[in-house]
Amino acid sequence: MKLHLRSLPTLRSALLRRLALWMLAASFMAVSFSSFAGVFVSVSIAPPPLPIYAQPIMPGAGYIWTPGYWAYGDGGYFWVPGTWVLAPYVGALWTPGYWGWSNGFYVFNRGYWGRHVGFYGGINYGYGYDGVGYRGGYWNHGRFNYNRNVGYNTNISRVSYNGGRGGLMSRPTAQDQLATRDRHMQPLAAQQQQARMASQNRSMRASVNHGMPAIAATPRAGAFNTQRSASYAPRNNSTQRGMSYNRANSYARPTRSAAGYQGNPRPTSASYRPAARSYQQPRPQGHAQPARGGGNRGARNEKH
């Protein structure tokens, strides 16, 4: 078989086009994998301590509390206020996102909805999220029962990340890893709106509020004009090692990172005492000690 010299440019162009298409497909696969893994962004500077704030009154039946957290944007770390979110389906529970140390960077593992509360770094976000599972209530035959006794214990650690210098050392349990087989749902549109509005509000930046955001929590997603500053919440005088916020370093350039672990929950205790009836609005309790228990009960009778 003879190959004419005139056909070489055409063959070369075809090979280059094929190579370009292959590289484009590979890049899409990489992006898809990163999104599926739930990794949002990673930076070289640890997030600030968690602020202490009062939980707003629940707006209605079927809402589940999603705690506030530090996110990262062009202006450095910024606070995404905690808020009440309507559960996407019967039996749905929220696993908060968390910052974890991985290969020299602080990686944010995005939160998700599922039938179980998964591993969220051992971070004590308060109001039922005390580092393991969720004790703010449980599903029982299609209804969510609230625990009015959970609150925010001001004497706990305010460390906002897992691993690294000064971070928490919690690790997923065997039960956590078994629960990773559950089907997960990404944050709802309302939660994404909450994060987007926070990123556009300069007062939410840690470099501006020095760890005390002007709006620490909202009764509903996007209701940024209805809640007082975190400085109104009761505070303790204890100091946390490794928790100082360095304003000068808050603008470290973010980098993409490989996936971090997102597990699911350790079984919660059966000693949980729910509210007297379903959907009773809890009162904010700044110093109450969280009750034990919570999660899903009667799940086998629920459909979604």
Secondary structure, DSSP 8 states (H G I E B T S, - for coil): ----GGGHHHHHHHHHHHHHHHHHHHHHHHHHHHHHHTEEEEESS--------------STTEEEE--EEEEETTEEEEE-EEEEE-SSTT-EEE--EEEEETTEEEEE--EEESS----TT---BTTBSSSS--SEEEETTEEEE-TT----TTS----EESSTT-B-----HHHHHGGGS--B---HHHHHHHHHHHT-GGGBHHHHTT--S--EESSTT-TTS---GGGS-------TT----GGGTT---B--------------TT----SSTT------SS----S--EEESGGG---
